[in-house]
Amino acid sequence: MLDRRFFRHLVRITGARPSADRASARSERVGDPERRGDRDGGEGIRIADETVRMRLQLIGLGEADLAAVRAAAPRIRPKLPAIVEAFYDRLLAVPELRRIIETHRGVDALKRTLHRHLEEMLAGVIDDAYLARRQAIAQAHVRIGLPSPWYLASFQVLLSEIQAALAGDPAREAAEADRATLAFAKLFNLEMQLVIERYDRDRETVQEATLREKRAIAERLNELSEHLLALAEETSASLQALKEEGANLLAVGEETAALGTLVAGHARGGVEALEAHGRHLQAAAEAFGDLADRANELMSISERIDGVVQLIRGVAEQTNLLALNAAIEAARAGESGRGFSVVAGEIKKLAEQTKAQLASVTELIETTKAHIAAMQSLTKATASRITDGDASLRSVADDLKDLADRADKQSARTTELEATLRRFEAMLEDIAQASGGVAAEAERLNETARQLTGA
């Protein structure tokens, strides 16, 4: 930004004066206090800022110029609406300017603002309030993003419209029109200075903000790169641990698959053995069934024998009774019945022996029946146990079949797990390579951060 010493030096080497009128310049050089007071401290210029006053002196903007503006005001003021319309017609013909105008403010509002702006200019007074309003307008144009070349070009458009308005009055002298045009040009130059100053300030502000942002970004990049490096190292260590765990899991999977195959084989062998044992039990059950049938037949025969024995016992008893009667009759017959008595005694003895033998036979039959009954009970219990054992064997066989199927499925899943683990191992290798790439990127980020900070 230009300082006061620069303006003093520039005024000194250029010999710039507040007016283009040489007579006025000579009057100032000879020290005419009335002329100097009219230019610097009179009714038009009321600025306390020394830098701005030196700028006015540099471009030769003085009280005479403001007086020329005030003198031209009656001619310009009625034409202000036409000047404003013509100005915006030319601006709206430019697509970029039309987009900016329509995006931020309506055309009518801008026309009213420009009309007030020109009215203030026609008053021919430059004071602190006038400068503040111009600076506010300049700041507004900077804020909406109007490029400075378009803004500066618009001053020339406005000056051309005012010049045309001044030239359109044939009643005025050409010298007065030129003087007023030059005065307006100086006023527009002052406003351009304010605009450029605002743009410079904003550019410096943006540059400072950009520098701060670059430093902040550099710090964040540095932190990020350090974090990425640490993360890459941790990831590498974790990947190594995962690879080792994956190798262990793969070994366990292989052992599990082999064990599953072995279990399935043993289970199928057990199923076959149980099925063979079941067949043997079934044969035994059938044999015991036959034995039970034969025991039943023996029991039936024993009962029939018992019936025969009972019949024989009855015959023996009848025979014994008959022998007794014969002995009685022989005794009655005396000597003549002695032989018959001997026969009767023998018959009785035979009957007694028969009864005795029948008692033994009956006892044997009862013992046989008891043994047959016990054998029937044992056969029945054994057959029941064989049946239960066969059912248990079938259940165990079914369980073994299910175990074999499960072992096969587990073996298949373990094989799939092995394939998954191998793919996982390949993925870990890819991740390890990517982690190395992250570390390299972190180094590049760190280098970028150093470049941003100028280190």
Helices and strands as residue ranges (DSSP letters): H 4-14, H 22-29, H 33-40, E 45-46, H 50-59, H 63-76, G 77-79, H 80-92, H 95-104, H 107-122, E 126-127, H 128-143, H 148-167, H 174-333, G 334-337, H 338-453
